[in-house]
Amino acid sequence: MTQNRADSRGAKAVLGAATVANGLVAGVWYAYATSVMPALARSNDRTYIEVMQNINEVIRNPVFFAGFFGALVLAAIAAWQQRRSPLRRWVLAGLVLYAAVLVVTTAVNIPLNNELEAAGNPARIADPAAVRETFEDPWVAWNAVRLVLSTAALVCLWRATSLLRQASAYLVSAAGSRASR
């Protein structure tokens, strides 16, 4: 029995990797929303600015970028691989939702991060409360949008992965049954 492209091991691996990468990125936004930003909200203005500047600097690293951009690339490859499969809608939905995460990040969160960085050394900022006020509420709100979008993308990719596993199990079972011979 031959397997089609949608059921190949490579396609399963790509879809699984896209799902994992998306989950890791959703986890980053979740960690910000549930712990990092609430903890920073308790800090004074200068500490808040300093810590966010430090976070924005250290998050720009190959490991984060591999997951952040890899989630999109892997979802795009999976969407192409599943283009003739009934799973395509789930994979495409995951891809579109994750692409929206990148749009929000590049259109809102990164510019806010850049403005915070441009404010300079927190010890030398004349009005740190104003700098924080300009940054904090919009950044937190748009991070929540990224969290919702990436979680929805994760659910879509997980659903596609789940359906692919079920279809593969059915094909293996049917191939081994006497009725199919």
N, C-alpha and C positions, 0 to 999 in steps of 0.2 A: 504494500500500500504506500503510495507516495503522499507526502505532506505538501500542502500549498505554502506559499511564502508567509502567510499570516500565522501559520502554526510552526514555523521553523524554530529551532533552538536559538538561533541568532536573534530572530524577531522577539522571542520571549525574553531573552537577556536584555535587549535594548529597552523593551517596555518595562521590564523590572527595574533596570537602572534608572530610567526616567522617573519612575514612581519613587524610588528611594531618594534620588537627588531632589525631587520636588518636596518630598517629606522633610529632608534636612533643611531646606530653605524655609519652608513653612515653620519649622521648629525654631529657626533663628528669630523670625518675626514674633512667634509665640513667646519666646523667652524675653524679648524686649517688652512685649505687651503685659506680661504677667509678673515680671520680676525686675528687669533692668530699669525701665522707666518709672515704675512706682517707687523703687528704692531711690533713684536719683531725685524724684520729686520731693523727697525729704531733705535734700541737700540745700545748702545756701547757694546763691547764684553763681559765685565764682567757682565753687567746687563742681556744680552742675556743668558749667561751660567747659571746665578743664577736663572732666571725665568724658563728656561727649566728644570733645576734640580728640582725646586719646583713643576712644572707641572708633571714631571715624578714620583715624589713621591706621590703627592695627587691623581693622577689618579688610583693608585693601591688601590681601595676601593671596598667594596662589591656591591655597586650600579652599578659601571661601569662594574665590572666582571660579574654581573648577566646578563646585556645586551650583553656584548662582547661574553661570552661563551654560554649564553642562546640562542642567535641567531643561533648558530651552532647546538646546541642540539635540539631546536625546529624545525629547518629546516630538520634535520635528521629524527626526529619523523614524521614530515609531509610527507617527502619523502617515508617513510615506509608505512604510512597510505594511500598514494595515489599510491602505487606501481602497482595497477591494474586499475588505472584510466587514462583517457586521459590527465589528468593534470600532470602526473608523469614527463613528460619532462620538464615542466616549473619549477616544484619544485626541480627536480634533478639539473637543470641548476643553480637555485638559491643557492642550497646547495654547489655545486662545486665552484661557484664563491665566496661564502662566505668563504669556506675552504681556497681558495687562499688568501683571506684577512688575515686569521690567519697565513698562511705560510709566507707571506710578513712581517707581524708584528713580528713574532717570529724569522725569519731569518735575517731581516734587521733592522727594527725600534728599537726593544728592544736591540739588541747588540749595536747600536749607542747610545741609552739612557744609557746603562751600561758604555760605554766608557766615556760619558760625566760626569756621576756620579763619575767614577774613577779619573777624572781629579782633583777632590777635591774642596775645597773652592775657589770660583772664585777670592777672594781677594788675594789668595796665589799662583795663577797660574802664572808662569813666562811669558808665551806667550799665553794670552787668545785668540788672533787673530788666532793663529794656531789651537787651540782647536776648536774654532767656525768654522773655515774653513773646518776642517775634518768632522764636524757634520752637519752643516746647509744645504748645497746643497743636499747631499745624502738623508737626512731625509725628506726634503721638496719634493724631487722628488718621493721617495717611498711612502710618504703620498698621493701624487696625484694618484699613482697606486692603493693604498687602496681605495681611494675615487671612482675611476672609477669602480673597481671591486665590491665594496659594493653597489654602485648605480645600476650597472647592475644586481646584485643579487636581490636588492629590486624590480627592474622592473619585473624580472622573477616571484618573489613571489607574487607581486601585480597582475600580469596577471593571475596566477593560482587562486588567491583569487577571482578575478573578474569573471573568467570562472566558478568557483564553485558556486558563487552567481547566475549567469545566469542559470546554470543547475538546481539549487535548485528551482529557481523561475518557471522554465519551468515545473518541476515535480509537484510542488504545483498547478500550473495552470491546468495541464493535469489531475491531480487527481480529481479536482473539476468540470471538464467539463462533459457534458452529453455524448459527443462522446466517452469518455473513459470508460463509464459504460456499 
